[in-house]
Amino acid sequence: HTDIGGYFGRTIGRTREVLLRWCEMATFNIVMRTHEGNRPGSNAQFDNDEICLAFFARMSRIHAHLKPYSRQVVQKAYEQN
């Protein structure tokens, strides 16, 4: 899995665009979770504004919709080592 937003150093900040693209990628992983990063006040967060909140809500619904498929894939991986 990936931590949506990840960690950024002191010179690179996390923009809204980076956060939203990262969320898109994580939507199709087994685990979808956010991380505020190591400088939460300096980096875009999922609850910064209505655009981010609406986007995360949509991606969360897609992720939840994929749950049966995700379970099937995990079960198959378990059975096949």
N, C-alpha and C positions, 0 to 999 in steps of 0.2 A: 504494500500500500504506500501511499504518499501522504505527507502532511500538506493539506492545501495551504499554499502560501509559503511553506518551508521556512528556512532561515536565510537571512540576508546579512551581509557584512555591514560595516559602518559606512561604506561609500556607495553602496547600491541599495536603493529603496525599492519596495514592492509597490507597484502602481495598481490601480484598479484593473487595468487591462491584463496584467500578469496574473492577478488573483482570479479573475474570471476564466481565463484560459486554463489555469491550473485546476479550477473547479470542474471544468468540462472534462479534463483528462481523468480526474478522480471519480467522476460520476460512473465511469465504466470499469472501475476497479472493484474488487470484492469489498474493501473497506473504504468508506468515504468519511474523512474527518478533517477538521480544520486545525490550524495552529496559528496562534497570533504572531509568531516569530519572536526574535530576540529584541526587537524594538517596536512594541505594539503601537506606541504613539506616533511613530514615524512611518509606519507601513499601512497600506490599505487593509481594511478589515471587512469581513462579510456584512457587518451591520453598520457600515459607514453611512450608507444612504439607501434610498428606496430602490435604486437601480440594482445595487448589489444584493439587497434582500430579496427582490423579486427573482433575480437570476438564480440565487442559491435555492430558493423555494422550488423553482422549476427543475433545476438539476437534481434536487433531492427527490422530487416526485418521480423523475425518470429512474433514478437509482433504486427507489423502492419498487417501481414497476418491474425492474429486472431481477428482483429477488428470487423468483422461482428458477430462472436460468442460472443465476449465480450459485444457488444451492446445488443444482444439477452438475455444474462444472466442478465444484469443490468435491462433491461425492465421487465423481468420475476420477478426479485426480487422486483422491484417497485410495480408491479401489485399485488403481493402476500404479500406485507408488509414484 
